[in-house]
Amino acid sequence: MKLIYDCDNTIGIPGKDIDDGLTLLYLNQQPTVDLLGVTLTFGNGTVAQVQQQTTLLAKMFALSIDIYAGAEQGETNKKTAASQFLATTVRRYPHQVTILATGSLANLAAAAQLEPDFFDLVQQIVIMGGLFKPLTVNHFPVGELNFSVAPAAVAQVITGGAPLMLASGQYLATAIFGRRDLVLGNGSNRRQQWLEHTISDWMKVTQQMWQVDGFVNWDGVTALGLLQPELFEFETGYLAAPTPQLSKGMLQLAPAKTPQPVKLLVKIKDLAQVNQIFLQGLKAYFA
């Protein structure tokens, strides 16, 4: 599978989410994935922060990946290394490239400005974001992030006509990677110590926010939904036209078929199995 990972990775910054970075580590270990490049967007942090942390992660774990930075929030449809790479790559490999997007969708919208056939040329866009109802984690209200930070870009992507798979927040809110799951190995090298410490620190944050002994693996589960769909249940829905509620990340399903179907990840069959598979991808760095 030819894949571009578009993310807002902030792993390693105190108080900021870690699942994008873990997902990048997981994807890099998958033999079925030809990771063409990583494009960086805003969301969990600024693009500058995301670029800094992704570069550090790549150096620490010896990742042979090409990294392309996008525009900062508010720089609408600006031509960047990320948008240029996305546009050029789908043209080079028509109908062969899957894009996994787990941050804002600004880079994808900007790529479509550079390549008018962008949405026709991409094989599939897999998105983590959006809500169909208010989101709670362990009964605590949670605001939507990925769609609300760039709603105009979201509207452009979800109406562009590309095949879509969507893992929206309410279906992943119970995807807890627990503290007891965090067993990376018996070694004590610097990489392992850093990763265990970073994950543990984020678990402390989620414990304070939501009284959850672990963290919600939003992006990792979305990646697994793409790579191992047999672990999940899906439904086909039809997206209604975007409304002003998109500024809060809210989507609506149409009561009848529309030109924009979407494959919805609606259930994790066995969370313990999903967590173990994801963990194995991380443990491979310490084998």
Residue pairs with C-beta under 8 A, 6 or more apart in sequence:
1 32
1 33
1 34
1 98
1 227
2 34
2 36
2 93
2 96
2 97
2 98
2 123
3 27
3 33
3 34
3 35
3 36
3 97
3 98
3 99
3 100
4 35
4 36
4 37
4 38
4 39
4 85
4 86
4 89
4 97
4 98
4 99
4 100
5 23
5 24
5 27
5 35
5 37
5 38
5 39
5 100
5 102
6 38
6 39
6 40
6 41
6 82
6 86
6 99
6 100
6 101
6 102
6 103
6 105
6 107
6 108
7 20
7 23
7 24
7 38
7 39
7 40
7 41
7 50
7 54
7 100
7 101
7 102
7 103
7 219
8 20
8 40
8 41
8 42
8 43
8 44
8 45
8 50
8 102
8 103
8 104
8 146
9 20
9 21
9 24
9 40
9 44
9 50
9 53
9 54
9 57
10 16
10 17
10 18
10 20
10 21
10 44
10 45
10 49
10 50
10 53
11 17
11 18
11 20
11 21
11 22
11 53
11 57
11 198
12 18
12 21
12 53
12 56
12 57
12 194
12 198
13 45
13 49
13 53
14 201
15 205
16 44
16 45
16 49
17 44
17 202
17 215
18 198
18 199
18 202
18 215
19 102
19 215
19 216
19 217
19 218
19 219
19 220
20 44
20 102
20 103
20 219
21 53
21 54
21 57
22 199
22 217
22 219
22 220
22 278
22 282
23 102
23 219
23 220
23 222
23 223
24 38
24 54
24 57
24 63
24 65
25 57
25 61
25 63
25 281
25 282
25 285
26 220
26 223
26 278
26 281
26 282
27 33
27 35
27 100
27 223
27 281
28 35
28 61
28 63
28 65
29 281
29 284
29 285
30 227
30 281
32 227
33 227
35 65
36 66
36 89
36 97
37 65
37 66
37 67
37 68
37 85
37 89
38 54
38 65
38 66
38 67
38 68
39 68
39 69
39 70
39 82
39 85
39 86
39 107
40 47
40 50
40 51
40 54
40 67
40 68
40 69
40 70
40 82
40 103
40 107
41 47
41 50
41 70
41 82
41 103
41 104
41 105
41 106
41 107
42 50
42 70
42 72
42 73
42 103
42 104
42 106
42 149
42 150
43 103
43 104
43 145
43 146
43 149
44 50
44 103
44 145
45 53
46 72
46 73
47 69
47 70
47 71
47 72
48 72
50 69
50 103
51 67
51 69
54 67
55 67
57 63
58 65
58 67
60 191
60 194
61 191
61 285
66 85
68 80
68 81
68 82
68 84
68 85
69 80
69 81
69 82
70 80
70 81
70 82
70 83
70 106
70 107
70 110
71 77
71 78
71 80
71 82
71 83
71 106
71 107
71 110
73 104
73 106
73 149
73 150
76 106
76 110
76 152
77 109
77 110
77 113
78 110
79 110
79 113
79 114
80 107
80 110
82 107
82 110
82 111
83 107
83 110
83 111
83 113
83 114
84 111
84 114
86 99
86 107
86 108
86 110
86 111
86 115
86 118
87 111
87 112
87 114
87 115
87 118
88 115
89 97
90 97
90 111
90 115
90 118
90 121
90 122
91 115
91 117
91 121
94 121
95 121
95 122
95 123
96 123
97 121
97 122
97 123
98 122
98 123
98 124
98 125
98 126
98 226
99 108
99 122
99 124
99 125
99 126
100 126
100 222
100 223
100 226
101 107
101 108
101 125
101 126
101 127
101 128
101 129
101 157
102 127
102 128
102 129
102 146
102 218
102 219
102 222
103 146
104 146
104 147
104 149
104 150
104 153
105 127
105 129
105 146
105 147
105 150
105 153
105 154
105 156
105 157
106 150
106 153
108 118
108 125
108 153
108 156
108 157
109 150
109 152
109 153
109 156
109 157
110 153
111 118
112 118
112 119
112 156
112 157
112 160
115 121
118 160
118 162
119 157
119 160
119 161
119 162
120 161
120 162
122 162
122 163
123 163
124 162
124 163
124 164
124 165
125 157
125 162
125 163
125 164
125 165
126 164
126 165
126 166
126 167
126 222
126 225
126 226
127 146
127 157
127 164
127 165
127 166
127 167
127 222
128 146
128 167
128 172
128 218
128 219
128 222
129 144
129 145
129 146
129 147
129 154
129 166
129 168
129 169
129 249
130 144
130 146
130 147
130 154
130 166
130 168
130 169
130 249
130 250
130 251
131 144
131 147
131 168
131 169
131 170
131 248
131 249
131 250
131 251
132 168
132 170
132 250
132 251
132 252
132 253
133 170
134 141
135 141
135 142
135 143
135 144
135 169
135 170
135 173
136 142
136 173
137 173
137 209
137 210
137 212
137 216
138 210
138 211
138 212
140 209
140 210
140 211
142 169
142 173
142 210
143 248
143 249
144 169
144 248
144 249
144 250
145 249
146 249
147 154
147 246
147 249
147 251
148 246
148 247
148 248
148 249
151 242
151 246
151 247
151 249
154 242
154 246
155 242
155 246
158 164
158 239
158 242
158 251
158 260
158 262
159 239
159 241
159 242
159 260
161 259
161 260
163 263
164 260
164 261
164 262
164 263
165 225
165 226
165 234
165 262
165 263
165 264
165 265
166 262
166 263
166 264
166 265
167 218
167 221
167 222
167 225
167 265
168 251
168 264
168 265
169 218
169 249
171 264
171 265
171 266
171 267
172 216
172 217
172 218
172 221
172 222
172 265
173 216
174 268
174 271
175 216
175 217
175 218
175 221
175 268
175 271
175 274
176 212
176 214
176 215
176 216
176 217
176 271
177 214
177 215
177 216
177 217
177 220
177 275
177 278
178 213
178 214
178 275
179 200
179 203
179 213
179 214
181 214
181 275
181 276
181 279
182 196
182 199
182 200
182 203
182 279
183 279
184 192
184 195
184 196
184 279
184 282
184 283
184 286
185 192
185 283
185 286
185 287
187 286
189 286
191 285
191 286
192 285
192 286
195 282
195 285
199 215
202 215
203 213
203 214
203 215
206 212
206 214
206 215
206 216
207 213
217 275
217 278
220 278
221 268
221 274
221 278
222 265
224 231
224 232
224 274
224 277
224 278
225 231
225 232
225 265
228 277
231 268
231 269
231 270
231 273
231 274
231 277
232 265
232 266
232 267
232 268
232 269
233 265
233 266
233 267
233 269
234 263
234 264
234 265
234 266
235 263
235 264
235 266
236 261
236 262
236 263
236 264
237 253
237 261
237 262
237 264
238 253
238 254
238 256
238 257
238 258
238 260
238 261
238 262
239 251
239 252
239 253
239 254
239 258
239 260
239 261
239 262
240 251
240 252
240 253
240 254
240 258
242 251
243 250
243 252
245 252
268 274
